[in-house]
Amino acid sequence: MKSIVTICRNYLWDGRVITNKPSLVAWDTVCRPKKEGGLGIHECIVWNEATIAKYAWNIEQKCDTLWVRWVNHVYIKGKDWWQYKPPQDCTWYWKKICDIKEKFKDGFEQRGWKAKNKQYTIKDGYNWRRGEAIKWPYARWIWNRLNVPKHCFIGWAIMKKRLLTRDRLNLIGVSQEKTCLLCERADETIQHLFFECKYSRRLLEYLCKWLKIKINNADQNNIWRKIGRCIKGRICRNFVASIITTIMYGIWRARNEALWNKAVPIPEKVWQGIKEDNKYRVQEIKDSRKNRKEKEWINTLYR
Ligand SMILES: [Zn+2]
């Protein structure tokens, strides 16, 4: 199981089975739901336990299967299942099931799975075992349906402050350079590169002019708060959020262009590309009476 987790983790961060590349975000966080700041990947060790816990539930519910009858006859022999301890000389898998039963014991009480006609689901077992974490405030912006997946991923890493900017590379000893590649005037940190740099401010200015809004202090919180306040309608807000994540992706691409090809793309051109990319995404929104007004507002931006 641990090897499977390692392969999944390596594939996520490097696209390979074996890698020395460090993970940007802890695996435990990656396995949280998107609304809690993760990528919604199942933590397979816990999922496996929740699957095995279903055997414990089958025994509790006295399901009429050959296997339940068999373990009752061979092992449990009429004893109370919740107090039951496996004998030393039993098989490995039976010990495992009994172990998992102990781990999920409280869950059976708290979620009422012991009740007659109450269905235990693996999903419910998994959610109970993982527990709930604090909600991540940017989830609705980053994971909105109009966003392109690769933009979502970079946006997620930025908002979690985990993207490998030069200040972090410097900290882990990979690079000695610290200066921003786009303006060469300050250290390259996430706050600088995406919100304070002359380059990113120029892109934000284009956006504000286009939407006829003002964003004075751009930072991780303010930018989204402003959109929530100034833009009316869910579709319009999602559309603007999609533009912002495309801008973030565009900045990261420009920075990488500067790093690898020693050329910084012209902001005006980048902005035109961002606008065009998102124009086609609007056409994917369903034409309904409810959506018409909001779609019309977006279309007027392109006239
Ligand atoms: Zn800069």
Residues whose N, C-alpha, C, O or C-beta is under 5 A from the ligand:
A	BS01	ZN	C180 L182 C183 E184 C197 K198
